[in-house]
Structures are given as structure tokens and as C-alpha cells.
Amino acid sequence: MAAMMWIPDEMLPGDGRFGSGPAKVRQEALDYLALRQDIIGTSHRQAPVKDLVATVQEYLAELYRIPEGYEVVLGNGGSTLFWDMAVFSLIEQRSAHGVFGEFSRKFAKAANRAPHLDEPAIFEAEAGSIALPGNSDADVNAWAQNETSTGAVAPVERRGSEDSLVLIDATSAAGGIDADISQTDVYYFAPQKNFSSDGGLWLAFASPAAVERAARIKAAGRYIPEILDFTVAAENSRKHQTLNTPALATLLLLEDQLHWMLELGGMDAVAARCRQSTQTLYDWAEARDFATPFVPNPEHRSPVVATIDIDEAIPVADLISTLRRNGIRDIDPYRALNRNQIRVGCYASVEPEDVEALTQCLDYVIGRM
Ligand SMILES: *Cc1c(COP(=O)(O)O)cnc(C)c1O
């Protein structure tokens, strides 16, 4: 492409952060963080931080209207750590996985590597569609509600035998897509996506059956590293603390975001915002002859992460770098997918009107390439 192209200021979105994770943090949340000198730099074993953890747990339970008996459990290490925790602490003998992108594949791989487990049952679909675990003797059925690598959304509903556990990776779904938590045994996520916080934590809604399963595996004598022990995490969470030191800033940003979401009207309101933003992109793509939504079935198109294939005649690397220099950031496709594609995070904090502005900027740049 020729010399640097500048998009007219009045066309640019108010905020150019469209990453799929980490993602935009609201300015109000950052302001709140700066105000909480009473918390930052204080002990996580004392009341102020424990109260903060308790508030986060309460807000999350309220946002998802979690069933009686379910607990909000948290710990350090993000969703990736949770996969290994499930491998040590929740899968008894064999898991089954719906694999339809890189994140759902990573959990399946973690289970496959574990010497103490049988080889997992894999139900796989090509990128852009979805796969749920089918019939098997698995004691855990696992898939992602939203495959962030491809922008495909899957239903959350019980599957498998009655005493098997359903583990849902909701890392990019939670806070942007609703779910009936009673259909799951562990609905887990990290706060750097819809919750507009920083990474490093995992959080989960856990059913009594999941807590029991972890206790049974532990009692049977399996070696479980302490940081991967779900029972230890649940015990600490009941005391509103984590096994080891959490990032207090992450908790504060999460608290502010949850408060904002509940004020806005809860899950219905945040889900509607996300849907509106992604629909803008899908509609834009369908109206252009150089763009197509990557996920063919509209029912599987993610309401939080929109993936759009771009005609090969338009090199997305140039498009993305031009947009980046104009302040529009992180619309790169998932690296392993290797497509001429853009991927736009439309999480709860993103203003739907900024997504409208993004489509105008895309037209502006593509029209001049
Ligand atoms: C981002 C993401 C992860 C990884 O989360 P970390 O906190 O970085 O480990 C896992 N699963 C899904 C679906 C994700 O979107």
C-alpha cells in the first residue's frame, strides 16, 4: 500500500479498543481503581479485601441468578489454569470434549496429556461451526459456550449420563451471553473479556455435584498439586480469599464492571448491547461483496466476537495495520486460524455506536486500498 492513510477524525470511534481479550476497560473503572487507595497495597487476608471478594461473588451470583446450592469459586491462574485443575480435580477417569476452535482444543489436549486419565472422547467440528460432546462413557462433558478463536457460539444444556459433570468454558461468554447455570456443573471464566478487567484470575459457578466430585477424587488419594486442587479453592472461596495472593487491581476492576452491569439492567441489558454490536458487523459484511461472516449458520454466530472473512484481494495485514495506526486496535484474526479475516471483540463495554463507526472506517480504508 502507498503512503500512510489517515482516517478523518470525525469518522473514528470514540474508543478504538476492539480486542477479543484483553479487551477495553471503561474509563470509569480505571478512575474507580485510582480512588481505592484503601485497598491497593493491603493484605488479602484482612477484611477490606475479603469484603471486596465477597462483593464480587455476590454480584456474579446475582448477574447469573445462580441456583440454590451453587458456589462462586475463584483462584489465580486464569482459565488456562482451570483446565489443569479439572484434569487433576474434576475428571474422574475420562472426559468428552466438543472441539471447535483453539480454546476448546486446549482443554482436550490437557486431558489427553494426563497420565492418570483415559484418553478423552473428542467430538470435533471444523472452525466456524460447533461440536458438542455426544454419547460416551465420559464422567465430564466439556465445551466452550463461545469459541473466541472462531466467533462461534454453542448452546449450554446438559448432556451425557446423569452422573457426569458439564464443564462450560465461558471465558468470553460470561458477562455478554446469558446461560441457565442449572444446566452446568462448572461454568468458568476469566475477567479480561466482557468483565473488562485484567487477566490472571479464574472464577466459576460450581454445583454441589462438582464440589462432591472433587472431594471424592481427593479422598481416593490421587496426587493433586495444591494450586490445582478444586477443594482447596472452594474452601478458600467460602472465606472470600484465594489460596495465594490475587491481583487486587483485577478484583477492583471486576467489581466496578459488575456494578455497572447490574445498574444497566443485568444480563438482558448487557447481552442486548453485545448482540447489537455484532449484528452491526454481520449486517455490514452481508451488504458488502468483499466481506462475509465467517460462521455460515447465523444461529452459531457469536453475539460477542464477530469474525468476518475479507476477500483475498484485500490483504488484511495492511488493513489491520492501517487501522491500528489510526487508533483502532486488535481486530486481528486468531493467529492459528490463518485466514484473511478480521475478528472484532464486541464485549459489554464496547459502545454499539463505536462499532458503527468501525464499519465506516473499514469502508473508508478498504475503498482506498
Ligand atoms: C481467552 C480464553 C481463554 C484463556 O483465558 P486465560 O485467562 O488467558 O487463560 C480460554 N478459553 C476461552 C474461550 C477464551 O476466550
The ligand as an SDF file (V2000), in Angstrom:
LIG
                    3D

 15 15  0  0  0  0  0  0  0  0999 V2000
   -9.4010  -16.1360   26.4950 C   0  0  0  0  0  0  0  0  0  0  0  0
   -9.9170  -17.5070   26.6190 C   0  0  0  0  0  0  0  0  0  0  0  0
   -9.2470  -18.4800   27.3720 C   0  0  0  0  0  0  0  0  0  0  0  0
   -7.9100  -18.2210   28.0340 C   0  0  0  0  0  0  0  0  0  0  0  0
   -8.0610  -17.4490   29.1640 O   0  0  0  0  0  0  0  0  0  0  0  0
   -6.7790  -17.1750   30.0910 P   0  0  0  0  0  0  0  0  0  0  0  0
   -7.3560  -16.4400   31.2650 O   0  0  0  0  0  0  0  0  0  0  0  0
   -5.8240  -16.3640   29.2890 O   0  0  0  0  0  0  0  0  0  0  0  0
   -6.2080  -18.4820   30.4610 O   0  0  0  0  0  0  0  0  0  0  0  0
   -9.8190  -19.7270   27.4720 C   0  0  0  0  0  0  0  0  0  0  0  0
  -10.9890  -20.0150   26.8740 N   0  0  0  0  0  0  0  0  0  0  0  0
  -11.6670  -19.1210   26.1350 C   0  0  0  0  0  0  0  0  0  0  0  0
  -12.9500  -19.4940   25.4910 C   0  0  0  0  0  0  0  0  0  0  0  0
  -11.1410  -17.8290   25.9870 C   0  0  0  0  0  0  0  0  0  0  0  0
  -11.8010  -16.9260   25.2630 O   0  0  0  0  0  0  0  0  0  0  0  0
  1  2  1  0
  2  3  1  0
  2 14  2  0
  3  4  1  0
  3 10  2  0
  4  5  1  0
  5  6  1  0
  6  7  2  0
  6  8  1  0
  6  9  1  0
 10 11  1  0
 11 12  2  0
 12 13  1  0
 12 14  1  0
 14 15  1  0
M  END
$$$$
